[in-house]
Amino acid sequence: MFLLPIVILLFRVSPYEPRAVISVMFTALFVFGIPTSAGLGAQFEDNKSGALRREGSKLTESVGEVVPVGNRWAFVGSDQRTYRIHENLALQRIVRSLRRDHADSHWTIDGTITEFMDENYLELTRATRTSQSKRTELKKETP
């Protein structure tokens, strides 16, 4: 939203050098610390509080919700931990499925946790839709 005036200004300064404009724009993003991958305002508080999971940790049959965050996707587990999802074929299948039926975003996933710049990411290996009965069962177990 606030990047638009910067981009317009940069194109006015150098309309014939698109590479220079893009380079300056990404430099500004880096210098000012504006999040680019998760979208503006996306916070992953569990990762910021020092509760990082170790690189290579496995998630197995973890139930949660796959949600869009900016132009990326995140998995919010039933324990409320949030992981940004690496783009791969499993995520592509989830996104296609969500576009067909966006009302049901609950999934049971398997994956591997990675770590980069004090953030956890999730590499999906398997994903299946979570049935309504399993979600109800999980709600009863959670105090």
N, C-alpha and C positions, 0 to 999 in steps of 0.2 A: 504494500500500500504506500509506504513512504519512500519506496525505492523508485517509483515511477518518476517523480520530479528529478531524481539523480540521473536516471537513464536519459530523460529528455534533455537535461542540461549537457550530458556527455555527448549525445548525438549532435547537439547544436555546435559544440566546440569542435567536434571532429566527425562530420557525417560520412567522410570517405574512408575512414579507418575503423571499420567495425571491430577488428581484432583488438585494437588499442582500447576501444570503448569497453569491450567485454573484459579485457585485462584489468582496466582501472576499476570497473564495477566489482569484480571479484576481489580485488585488493581491498576496496572499501569494505566489502562484506567481512573479510578476514580481520581487518584492523578494528572495525567497530564491533566485532563479535556478534553479528546478526546471524541467528540460526538459519541455515539454508536447507538442510535436509529434512527437518521435522516441521517446518513452517513456523510462523510467528506465534509466540505464546505457548508453544508446546513444552511442557515441563515433565520431566521424568524424575519425580522427587525421590523415589526409592533408590535410584542410582546415585543421586547427588548426596544422599545421607551416608555414604560410605558402605552401603550394603551391596557391594558388587559381588556377583557370583564369579567363580573362577573360570578362566578360559578352559573350554573343553568339557564343562559340566553338561550333563544330559538332562533334558526335560522329557519325561515319558508320561504319556496319557494325561497331559496337563489340560484341564478344561478352562476355557476362557473365551474372550471375545476378540475378534480381529476388527480393528477400527482404522479408518484413514486419519492420518495426522499430517496436514499439509499435503505434499505430493508423495508421501511415503506411507507405510502401513506399520501398525504396532499391534502387539498381542498383549492384552490385559488379562492376566490369569485370575482364577477364582480367589487367589490370595492377594489380589490387587497389585502384584508386581507387574511392571510394564517393561516390555522389550521392543525395541525397534526391530523390524524384520528385514533381513537381507533379501533382496530381490532374487528369486529363483523360480523354477518351474512350479514348485508346490504353491508358492504365493500367487503366481499367475493363475493357477486353477482356482484358488480361493477367491481372487478378485473377480474372475469370470462368473463364479457361482454367486457371489454377492451382488453382482450387477443384474443377474437374473432374478434373485430373491433377496433384496436388500434388508428385508425385515428380520431375517434370521442370521445373525452374525456370530453365533456361538459355535465353537469348534473344539475338538479334542486333538491336540497336536503332540508330536514328538519332534525333538530338535536338539541342536547343540548350541550352547552359549559361547559367544565370542566376546572379546573385550577390546575396546579401542578408545583412547583418550578419556579414560575414566567413565566409560559408558558401556553397558552390556547390550549386545545385539543377539538376535536369534536367527540361526540358520535352520530353516524348516526341513525335516526329512519326511514327515508324514502328517497329513491333516485329514480329519473326517468331521462331518457335521455332528454336533452333539444333539442327541435327542432331547425332547422336552422332558421326558421322564427322568433322564439322567441329571438334567439341570435341577429339577425339583428335588431329587434325592440329595444332591450336593447342598442345596439351600437348607435342607433339614439337618445335615451334618454340621454345618457351620453355625457356631453359637452366636 
